[in-house]
Amino acid sequence: MASHIVGYPRMGPKRELKFALESFWDGKSSAEDLEKVATDLRASIWKQMADAGIKHIPSNTFSYYDQVLDTTATLGAVPERYSWAGGEIGLSTYFSMARGNATVPAMEMTKWFDTNYHFIVPELGPNTKFSYSSHKAVNEYKEAKALGVDTVPVLVGPVSYLLLSKPAKGVEKSFPLLSLLSSILPVYKEVIAELKAAGATWIQFDEPTLVLDLDSHQLAAFSAAYTELESELSGLNVLVETYFADIPSESYKTLTSLNSVSAYGFDLIRGTKTLDLVKSAGFPSGKYLFAGVVDGRNIWADDLAASLSTLEALETLVGKDKLVVSTSCSLMHTAVDLVNETKLDAEIKSWLAFAAQKVVEVNALAKALAGQKDEAFFAANAAAQASRRSSPRVTNEEVQKAAAALKGSDHRRATNVSARLDAQQKKLNLPVLPTTTIGSFPQTVELRRVRREYKAKKISEEEYISAIKEEISKVVKIQEELDIDVLVHGEPERNDMVEYFGEQLSGFAFTANGWVQSYGSRCVKPPIIYGDVSRPNPMTVFWSKTAQSMTSRPMKGMLTGPVTILNWSFVRNDQPRFETCYQIALAIKKEVEDLEAGGIQVIQIDEAALREGLPLRKAEHAFYLDWAVHSFRITNSGVQDTTQVISCSDSRQSLTHYVCLSFLEFRLKTNFLSTDPHPHVLL
């Protein structure tokens, strides 16, 4: 029985690539130094999968920045502003597209479907010239082969690449990007020919847009593309991989009718209806089904018994020799290796599986299907699953009852908005267009040092509080000098807008090395929500009251909303996401009410990730928005009319009726600096 991994994290178990990239960007190391780190990481990943027994090991999933940008480089689709002269694209041009340079800005970055990963959006138009300009896919295949590992080269599929692109600057927004299909396919043909010549027997095309709501014209592009490539693909086993959702029935029909394609990869974790679709629509005889039964987007250990049952059901439909055990998507969306979590609670750790452990799970399932079940491994997994289900740390009866009681109301505030605004104006006496800021000020090296030393117990609590108060005082003075109407305290005590709250809520756990790539070298360490959520103590009241005592102007209480906390965490998978969100909302509600009781008259509840959780299919939008908006309403449903609650739902939108100063303006006026190559600037 065969096994397969869709993709693997690139950063390394200790973020080796991150540090190598930033050293190179800072001019502290050479291109050769960077390439050495990358080469070592790739070799270790391939060896790890080979040693685990994985048959179909991916190559070309490593990237210095982003796999879509890698495809742009392969196609030579470099925007004119980078003055690329042709030839093989080097690191200078590549990183200029990703990060900008002294004279031109970076290309746009946006979310990869509904994940927290970002990709660099291709800029295309009728005058874009395509040429084979990066041989990365072939080079990495040869590199693995030289190490004795025969891999499956992975390419972003031609149709998904175009559907994820945008018209270049100066090109009409209505420009039909799919009209460029015939222009990019010759480059794909060259890549395929070189891979075949190098000895590749399999090739994987990632076509995740197949799970979206596509019209007949878009579906026809898939048929056209893979028909055009049929001759070049002859003699190869061709896998088209989909992920992140169920594949719609029309897309399934289109995909399974492609003569040049011999295998189909489906996400059976988020694609909860795909198994029924395969049963009802039938599966093409002689084709392979790559079954994504191990979750590539979360950190929970797989329920091996349940996955084995699913695989056995599929086996009767497609045949034992045509079923391949796989991950639901690339493992780049999860943390790298649980081995590095030496301080994580032992019980919670037994419930988890990071990328390295998921590789082992995939192979264990494949062996079990082949009649070589590792009884001890399965027994240990079953024991961990039972431990998690029965652990008193997971269930809080009081929280469960409170969340269940929410279903009888939509939690709208009792009085209408105009009455509340009148009451707030009488109390706050703000100008017609008051000014404020989003909230956090850039954090200096010194400030981070103070927090780090306090956490390590190198300075006392009194010294820490004194340092933070001093920073808040500076921030208050700056805003008063700029004549800002509603102030913020700058959040100098906070490490991250989600982690800060999670550390003070029950039901959350934190890792030391559970890093996940967000974009480029930027990594995040999402909290793990393992149990029912509650708030044992106030989280922000002390600092907000301290800041308010320094000024006569209104000081905003600054909170992260429940939907953002949910969407930026690894969420428990043993209950619906909305139930967990309601629990977080109740915890934030208590914080809002304590801030109000402490004299804070304006409270901002940030929902920066509200849209990020929006399902990929339009038919599922209404249900998500219903519980997401309900969760936000819960947080502020108990405050008085005189308390003003505002929300920032997206860093590109303004706050209610306020005029918000941008961080850019603050940097210009206060000499604060940001090292983020893609700062979110509110204008």
Number of C-alpha atoms within 10 A of each C-alpha: 18 22 23 25 28 27 22 28 25 25 29 22 21 15 20 17 23 20 15 23 24 16 15 16 14 10 10 10 14 15 14 10 15 20 15 12 16 21 15 12 20 22 14 12 20 22 17 15 22 18 10 17 20 23 21 22 24 27 30 22 23 25 18 21 25 21 18 23 23 25 21 27 25 23 23 23 22 27 19 10 12 18 9 17 10 11 11 17 19 12 11 13 19 20 17 18 24 25 20 17 15 6 8 12 16 17 19 16 16 14 15 17 20 16 15 20 21 20 22 26 22 26 21 22 23 14 9 16 14 19 20 22 20 20 17 19 23 21 16 19 23 20 18 21 15 10 11 12 20 23 25 27 23 25 24 21 22 23 28 20 23 20 14 18 18 19 18 18 11 7 14 10 12 8 14 14 20 18 13 18 17 13 16 22 19 17 18 20 18 15 22 22 15 16 22 19 11 14 14 22 17 22 23 23 22 23 21 24 23 26 22 18 16 15 10 10 9 18 18 13 18 22 17 16 18 21 15 16 16 17 11 17 21 12 13 19 18 20 24 24 24 25 27 24 25 24 26 19 14 14 22 19 15 17 20 18 12 16 11 22 24 18 23 21 28 28 29 26 23 18 20 13 15 20 19 10 16 17 14 9 11 13 17 15 10 12 19 23 26 28 25 30 28 28 26 29 22 22 26 25 20 22 17 22 14 11 20 18 12 15 23 15 13 19 17 11 19 20 15 17 14 18 25 26 31 33 30 29 29 21 27 22 24 27 29 28 20 22 13 14 15 12 10 15 12 10 13 18 19 19 20 18 24 23 28 22 18 26 25 18 26 27 23 25 28 26 18 16 21 13 10 12 14 12 11 9 12 18 13 12 20 16 13 19 19 12 16 20 13 10 12 11 15 21 17 15 11 11 18 16 10 13 19 13 10 16 11 7 9 15 18 14 16 11 10 10 11 9 12 18 15 14 17 19 16 11 12 18 13 15 10 9 11 14 19 21 24 23 19 16 20 17 18 12 8 10 15 15 11 20 19 14 13 17 13 9 11 11 14 12 12 9 12 19 15 12 18 18 19 12 18 24 17 14 21 22 14 16 18 16 8 12 13 20 22 19 28 26 28 22 22 23 22 16 14 13 18 22 22 16 22 24 14 16 22 22 21 23 20 18 19 13 19 24 23 25 24 20 20 23 17 17 16 19 22 25 23 25 23 23 22 23 25 21 20 11 13 16 21 21 22 12 19 22 18 15 23 23 12 15 14 9 17 21 26 28 28 26 21 20 29 30 29 23 27 26 24 22 20 21 24 21 13 12 10 10 16 18 16 24 26 29 24 30 28 24 23 28 24 20 22 29 20 17 25 20 12 14 17 21 22 22 22 21 23 26 23 21 22 23 17 19 20 19 19 18 15 10 9 11 13 12 12 17 16 12 18 23 16 22 27 27 17 24 25 26 17 16 19 17 18 19 22 21 19 18 20 21 18 17 16 12 13 18 21 11 11 17 16 19 17 16 23 18 14 18 14 11 11 11 10 15 15 15 7 9 14 15 10 13 14 18 14
